[in-house]
Amino acid sequence: MNFVLAHRALIASPLGSICGVTLGHLKLDFCIILKVVEKISGNLKELHLSYTSVAELPASIWSLHDLVYLNLSGCESLKSVPNDIQKLMSLKRLDLSGCSSLDKLSNEIGCLSQLEKISLDGNNIMEIPVSIKNLSKLNELSICICKRLQSLPELPLSLELLDASGCISLQTISNSRGAGIQGLRSDNHVMICRKFFYADCLKLDQNKRNNIVSEFQLRTLDSSINSVPSHGILKIPIWFTDRSESSSIKVELSSNWHNTNFLGFALCAVVAGDTSHLNLSCEANFKTNNAKSCEVHWEFNNFDTNYDRFKTHNLFMWYKHENFHDYLDALEVSFRFKAKYSGEDKVRACGIRLLCRQDAEELGITIKFGKSNVTSSTGAVNFDTGEPLAKRVKSFNS
């Protein structure tokens, strides 16, 4: 049974009359609740109190052990979420966006082991609880326009979407090097799109931007997935060993480039100007010693660029793993990136790195093909020395 009483002015809470009724969803969105909601009971799965005048949460909420979705978005009078939130052990989605009076989150949020999505857009918080790294099922964290937010702690490696756009005070980004690394699964390449947005985070210096690239490397190597973060960075990070100030690049390959240590290609491109409604793609042309060539075409449109955050230059990074056995005798591969809108090619620079087992081991991820172990994690990789690296052919011998 669902109970909906949205867009109504309430003189007093109506909940007393429905307590004891078996409800699945309770929606009181946009209700002007003049009396504090005092009692909620039943086996609620969803509770929606968005854009109400609720200033504090009733104690009865914490007994809703089956609750999977708590929507408090737009509750501008809500000042705190108590430690009792840890009792909502079934909670999968928490929406606190637009709670402009909320300036602190309880560290007990890290106890919500089933939590998958958190929305904190437009809040007054200055920090995210460090316990968030314990949320092993968290896949979305949205903190857009949290203008007082100054730092990000370690985030769980399960995260697929982080949107920190408009966090103009953000200064510190911690890498997830201690966040429960699971090891690389070279025999199971799950295709997942991961997105990380830091548009208009104007206080991030170059070292912090290096941490963003470091985070990309760690998550790519840990999970062996297609990874698509996007950041407001204007040049190709030096971690990409082959770089070009155009939309194309040629990479020389060693004779044994595709052995058991090869994990795939990390690719990146700087795209200029308005990058909304773009078609992003890359053509890879493998050339062999007998003048044969094989072409692979990759589309990178499994993410949405239709946001204002993409109105300036952005760096896009991907990871690609495929079965390259048809190109084992290739001596070189040429990459050409395309990002076109209204006929204009917007790619201004690109970079490539051949990923191998050693890359993972530098991060403390020990790989056994078909099985993975974990050793102690290491410190951050230096991604930008300020000096360009010479192009090199990397050998992938054990």
C-alpha positions as CSV (number, residue, x, y, z in Angstrom):
1,M,0.0,0.0,0.0
2,N,1.2,3.5,-0.9
3,F,0.2,6.7,0.8
4,V,0.6,10.0,-1.1
5,L,-0.3,13.4,0.3
6,A,1.9,15.8,-1.7
7,H,1.5,19.5,-2.3
8,R,-0.8,19.9,0.6
9,A,-0.7,22.3,3.6
10,L,-0.9,20.3,6.8
11,I,-2.1,21.8,10.0
12,A,-0.9,18.8,11.9
13,S,0.8,15.6,11.1
14,P,-1.6,13.1,9.4
15,L,0.6,10.2,10.3
16,G,-1.2,9.3,13.5
17,S,-4.2,8.0,11.6
18,I,-2.2,5.7,9.4
19,C,0.2,4.2,12.0
20,G,-0.2,0.4,12.0
21,V,-1.2,0.3,8.4
22,T,1.2,-1.7,6.2
23,L,2.7,0.8,3.8
24,G,5.3,0.4,1.1
25,H,5.7,4.1,0.3
26,L,4.9,7.2,2.2
27,K,5.1,10.5,0.2
28,L,4.5,13.9,1.9
29,D,6.6,15.9,-0.6
30,F,6.0,19.7,-0.6
31,C,3.7,19.5,2.4
32,I,3.9,22.4,4.9
33,I,4.1,20.4,8.1
34,L,3.4,22.8,10.9
35,K,3.6,20.2,13.6
36,V,6.7,18.0,13.9
37,V,6.2,14.6,12.6
38,E,6.2,12.5,15.7
39,K,5.4,8.9,14.8
40,I,5.8,6.7,11.8
41,S,5.4,3.0,11.9
42,G,4.9,0.1,9.6
43,N,7.2,-1.7,7.1
44,L,8.0,1.3,5.0
45,K,10.3,0.9,2.0
46,E,10.4,4.5,1.0
47,L,9.8,7.7,2.9
48,H,9.6,11.0,1.0
49,L,9.6,14.2,3.0
50,S,11.2,16.4,0.4
51,Y,10.6,20.2,0.5
52,T,8.8,20.1,3.8
53,S,9.4,22.2,6.8
54,V,10.8,19.3,8.9
55,A,13.5,20.7,11.2
56,E,14.4,17.5,12.9
57,L,13.8,13.8,12.3
58,P,11.4,11.9,14.6
59,A,12.8,9.1,16.6
60,S,10.3,6.7,15.1
61,I,12.1,6.8,11.8
62,W,15.0,4.9,13.2
63,S,12.8,1.9,13.8
64,L,12.1,1.6,10.1
65,H,14.4,-1.3,9.6
66,D,13.1,-2.1,6.1
67,L,13.5,1.4,4.7
68,V,15.5,1.5,1.5
69,Y,15.0,5.1,0.4
70,L,14.9,8.2,2.6
71,N,14.2,11.4,0.6
72,L,14.8,14.6,2.5
73,S,15.8,16.8,-0.4
74,G,14.9,20.5,-0.2
75,C,14.3,20.4,3.6
76,E,15.9,23.8,4.2
77,S,15.1,23.7,7.9
78,L,16.8,20.4,8.6
79,K,20.0,21.1,10.6
80,S,21.3,17.7,11.5
81,V,21.1,14.0,10.9
82,P,21.7,12.2,14.2
83,N,23.9,9.2,14.9
84,D,20.8,7.0,15.0
85,I,20.9,6.9,11.2
86,Q,23.1,3.9,11.6
87,K,20.0,1.9,12.6
88,L,18.7,2.1,9.0
89,M,20.6,-1.0,8.0
90,S,18.5,-1.6,4.8
91,L,18.9,1.9,3.5
92,K,20.2,2.0,-0.1
93,R,19.5,5.6,-1.1
94,L,19.8,8.8,1.0
95,D,18.9,12.1,-0.6
96,L,19.8,15.2,1.4
97,S,20.3,17.5,-1.5
98,G,19.1,21.1,-1.0
99,C,19.2,20.9,2.8
100,S,20.9,24.3,3.0
101,S,21.0,24.4,6.8
102,L,22.8,21.0,7.1
103,D,26.4,21.7,7.9
104,K,27.6,18.3,9.3
105,L,27.1,14.6,8.6
106,S,27.3,11.9,11.2
107,N,30.3,9.7,11.0
108,E,27.9,6.8,11.7
109,I,26.8,7.0,8.0
110,G,29.7,4.6,7.4
111,C,27.7,1.9,9.2
112,L,25.1,1.8,6.4
113,S,26.5,-1.2,4.6
114,Q,23.8,-1.4,2.0
115,L,24.0,2.3,1.0
116,E,24.4,2.7,-2.8
117,K,23.6,6.3,-3.5
118,I,24.1,9.6,-1.5
119,S,23.0,13.0,-2.7
120,L,24.3,16.0,-0.8
121,D,24.0,18.7,-3.5
122,G,23.8,22.3,-2.3
123,N,24.5,21.6,1.4
124,N,26.6,23.6,3.9
125,I,28.9,20.8,4.9
126,M,32.7,21.4,5.1
127,E,33.8,17.8,5.1
128,I,32.6,14.3,4.3
129,P,32.9,11.7,7.1
130,V,36.0,9.5,6.8
131,S,33.8,6.5,7.5
132,I,32.4,6.8,3.9
133,K,35.3,4.6,2.7
134,N,33.6,1.7,4.5
135,L,30.5,1.8,2.2
136,S,31.6,-1.0,0.0
137,K,28.3,-0.9,-2.1
138,L,28.3,2.9,-2.6
139,N,28.2,3.6,-6.4
140,E,27.0,7.3,-6.5
141,L,28.0,10.3,-4.5
142,S,26.8,13.7,-5.6
143,I,28.1,16.8,-3.8
144,C,27.5,19.5,-6.4
145,I,27.7,23.1,-5.3
146,C,28.7,22.3,-1.7
147,K,30.4,25.6,-1.6
148,R,32.0,25.2,1.9
149,L,33.3,21.7,1.3
150,Q,37.1,21.8,1.7
151,S,38.2,18.2,1.5
152,L,37.3,14.7,0.2
153,P,38.4,11.7,2.2
154,E,39.2,8.2,0.8
155,L,36.3,7.0,-1.2
156,P,35.3,3.4,-1.7
157,L,36.5,1.7,-4.8
158,S,32.9,0.7,-5.6
159,L,32.1,4.3,-6.6
160,E,31.0,4.7,-10.2
161,L,29.9,8.4,-10.1
162,L,31.4,11.3,-8.1
163,D,30.1,14.7,-9.0
164,A,31.9,17.5,-7.1
165,S,31.1,20.2,-9.6
166,G,30.9,23.7,-8.2
167,C,32.7,22.8,-4.9
168,I,34.6,26.1,-5.1
169,S,36.3,25.7,-1.7
170,L,37.5,22.1,-2.4
171,Q,41.3,22.0,-1.7
172,T,42.1,18.4,-0.7
173,I,41.4,15.1,-2.5
174,S,42.6,11.9,-0.8
175,N,43.4,8.9,-3.0
176,S,41.6,5.6,-2.3
177,R,44.8,3.6,-1.8
178,G,43.7,2.1,1.5
179,A,40.1,1.6,0.6
180,G,39.8,-2.2,0.5
181,I,41.7,-3.0,-2.7
182,Q,40.4,-6.2,-4.2
183,G,43.1,-6.8,-6.8
184,L,43.0,-7.0,-10.5
185,R,40.8,-9.6,-12.2
186,S,42.4,-10.1,-15.6
187,D,40.1,-12.9,-16.6
188,N,36.8,-11.0,-16.1
189,H,36.7,-7.5,-17.7
190,V,33.4,-6.0,-16.6
191,M,32.4,-3.0,-18.6
192,I,31.3,-0.3,-16.3
193,C,31.3,3.5,-16.9
194,R,32.9,5.5,-14.1
195,K,32.6,9.2,-14.0
196,F,34.3,11.8,-11.8
197,F,33.5,15.5,-12.2
198,Y,35.5,18.3,-10.6
199,A,34.3,21.2,-12.8
200,D,34.8,24.7,-11.2
201,C,36.8,23.3,-8.3
202,L,39.0,26.4,-8.6
203,K,41.1,25.9,-5.4
204,L,42.6,22.6,-6.5
205,D,46.4,23.1,-7.2
206,Q,48.5,20.9,-9.5
207,N,49.3,18.4,-6.8
208,K,45.7,17.9,-6.0
209,R,44.9,17.5,-9.7
210,N,47.7,14.9,-9.8
211,N,45.7,13.0,-7.2
212,I,42.7,13.0,-9.5
213,V,44.9,11.3,-12.2
214,S,46.3,8.9,-9.5
215,E,42.8,8.0,-8.5
216,F,42.0,7.2,-12.1
217,Q,45.0,4.9,-12.3
218,L,44.2,3.1,-9.1
219,R,40.6,2.5,-9.9
220,T,41.4,1.4,-13.5
221,L,44.1,-1.1,-12.4
222,D,42.1,-2.4,-9.4
223,S,39.0,-3.2,-11.3
224,S,40.2,-3.8,-14.9
225,I,37.1,-1.9,-16.2
226,N,36.2,0.7,-18.7
227,S,36.8,4.0,-16.8
228,V,35.6,7.4,-17.9
229,P,36.4,10.2,-15.4
230,S,36.3,13.8,-16.6
231,H,38.0,16.7,-15.0
232,G,38.8,20.4,-15.6
233,I,42.5,19.7,-16.4
234,L,44.0,21.4,-19.4
235,K,47.0,19.2,-20.3
236,I,47.9,15.5,-20.7
237,P,49.3,14.1,-17.5
238,I,52.8,12.9,-17.7
239,W,51.7,9.5,-16.5
240,F,50.6,8.9,-20.1
241,T,53.9,7.9,-21.6
242,D,53.0,8.8,-25.2
243,R,51.5,12.3,-25.6
244,S,50.6,14.6,-28.5
245,E,49.4,18.2,-28.8
246,S,47.0,17.1,-31.5
247,S,44.2,14.7,-32.0
248,S,46.4,11.8,-33.1
249,I,49.4,9.9,-31.8
250,K,51.6,7.0,-33.0
251,V,53.0,4.5,-30.5
252,E,55.8,2.0,-31.3
253,L,55.3,-1.5,-29.9
254,S,57.9,-4.0,-28.8
255,S,57.9,-7.4,-30.4
256,N,56.3,-9.1,-27.4
257,W,54.0,-6.2,-26.4
258,H,51.0,-8.5,-26.0
259,N,52.1,-11.0,-23.5
260,T,50.5,-12.1,-20.3
261,N,51.6,-8.9,-18.6
262,F,49.6,-6.6,-20.9
263,L,46.4,-5.3,-19.4
264,G,45.1,-2.8,-21.9
265,F,45.3,0.8,-23.1
266,A,44.8,3.9,-20.9
267,L,43.7,6.7,-23.2
268,C,43.0,10.4,-22.6
269,A,42.1,13.5,-24.6
270,V,41.8,17.2,-23.9
271,V,38.6,18.5,-25.5
272,A,38.2,22.2,-26.0
273,G,35.3,24.5,-25.4
274,D,31.6,23.5,-25.1
275,T,31.7,19.7,-24.9
276,S,28.0,19.1,-24.5
277,H,26.3,16.9,-27.2
278,L,29.7,15.5,-28.3
279,N,30.3,12.3,-30.2
280,L,33.6,11.1,-28.7
281,S,35.5,8.2,-30.4
282,C,38.9,6.8,-31.1
283,E,40.3,4.9,-34.1
284,A,43.2,2.6,-33.4
285,N,45.1,1.4,-36.5
286,F,47.5,-1.5,-35.8
287,K,50.3,-1.9,-38.5
288,T,52.3,-5.1,-38.9
289,N,55.7,-5.8,-40.4
290,N,54.2,-7.1,-43.6
291,A,52.4,-3.7,-44.2
292,K,49.0,-5.1,-43.1
293,S,46.8,-2.9,-41.0
294,C,43.8,-3.6,-38.7
295,E,41.6,-0.9,-37.5
296,V,39.5,-0.8,-34.3
297,H,36.9,1.8,-33.6
298,W,35.8,2.7,-30.1
299,E,32.9,4.9,-29.2
300,F,33.0,6.8,-25.9
301,N,29.4,7.9,-25.6
302,N,28.4,5.8,-22.5
303,F,28.3,9.0,-20.5
304,D,26.2,12.2,-20.6
305,T,28.1,15.5,-21.4
306,N,24.9,17.5,-21.5
307,Y,25.8,19.6,-18.5
308,D,26.9,23.2,-18.0
309,R,30.1,21.8,-16.3
310,F,31.3,20.9,-19.8
311,K,31.4,24.4,-21.1
312,T,35.2,24.7,-20.8
313,H,38.2,22.5,-21.6
314,N,38.1,19.1,-20.0
315,L,40.3,16.1,-19.8
316,F,38.6,12.7,-20.5
317,M,40.3,9.4,-19.6
318,W,39.3,5.9,-20.5
319,Y,40.6,2.3,-20.1
320,K,40.1,-0.2,-22.9
321,H,40.7,-3.9,-22.7
322,E,39.7,-6.1,-25.6
323,N,41.0,-9.3,-27.2
324,F,43.9,-8.0,-29.3
325,H,45.0,-11.4,-30.5
326,D,44.5,-10.4,-34.1
327,Y,47.2,-7.8,-33.8
328,L,49.9,-9.7,-32.0
329,D,52.5,-9.0,-34.8
330,A,51.8,-5.3,-34.8
331,L,54.9,-3.0,-34.7
332,E,53.0,0.2,-34.1
333,V,49.6,1.5,-33.5
334,S,48.2,4.9,-34.4
335,F,45.4,6.5,-32.4
336,R,43.1,9.2,-33.7
337,F,40.6,10.8,-31.3
338,K,37.5,12.5,-32.6
339,A,35.2,14.8,-30.6
340,K,33.0,16.5,-33.1
341,Y,30.2,19.0,-32.7
342,S,28.7,21.0,-35.6
343,G,31.5,19.6,-37.8
344,E,34.3,21.0,-35.6
345,D,37.0,18.7,-34.2
346,K,37.5,19.7,-30.6
347,V,40.4,17.4,-29.5
348,R,43.4,19.6,-28.6
349,A,45.7,16.9,-27.2
350,C,45.8,13.2,-26.5
351,G,47.8,10.6,-24.6
352,I,48.3,6.8,-24.4
353,R,49.7,4.4,-21.9
354,L,50.1,0.7,-22.3
355,L,49.1,-0.8,-18.9
356,C,51.0,-3.8,-17.6
357,R,51.2,-5.8,-14.4
358,Q,54.0,-3.6,-13.1
359,D,51.7,-0.6,-13.1
360,A,49.4,-2.4,-10.7
361,E,52.2,-3.6,-8.5
362,E,53.5,-0.1,-8.1
363,L,50.2,0.6,-6.4
364,G,50.5,-2.5,-4.2
365,I,48.1,-4.7,-6.3
366,T,49.7,-8.1,-6.9
367,I,48.4,-9.9,-9.9
368,K,48.1,-13.6,-10.6
369,F,46.3,-14.1,-13.8
370,G,43.0,-15.7,-13.1
371,K,43.5,-14.8,-9.4
372,S,44.5,-11.8,-7.4
373,N,46.3,-11.1,-4.2
374,V,46.9,-7.8,-2.3
375,T,50.1,-6.6,-0.8
376,S,50.5,-3.4,1.2
377,S,49.6,-0.3,-0.7
378,T,52.3,2.2,-1.7
379,G,52.5,6.0,-1.8
380,A,51.2,8.2,-4.6
381,V,52.7,8.0,-8.0
382,N,54.3,11.2,-9.2
383,F,52.3,12.0,-12.3
384,D,53.8,15.5,-13.2
385,T,57.4,16.5,-12.8
386,G,57.0,19.5,-15.0
387,E,59.4,18.0,-17.6
388,P,58.2,16.1,-20.7
389,L,59.0,12.4,-20.9
390,A,60.8,11.1,-23.9
391,K,58.8,8.7,-26.0
392,R,59.7,5.1,-25.1
393,V,58.9,1.6,-26.1
394,K,58.0,-0.4,-23.0
395,S,58.9,-4.0,-22.6
396,F,56.4,-6.3,-20.9
397,N,58.6,-9.1,-19.9
398,S,58.0,-10.8,-16.6
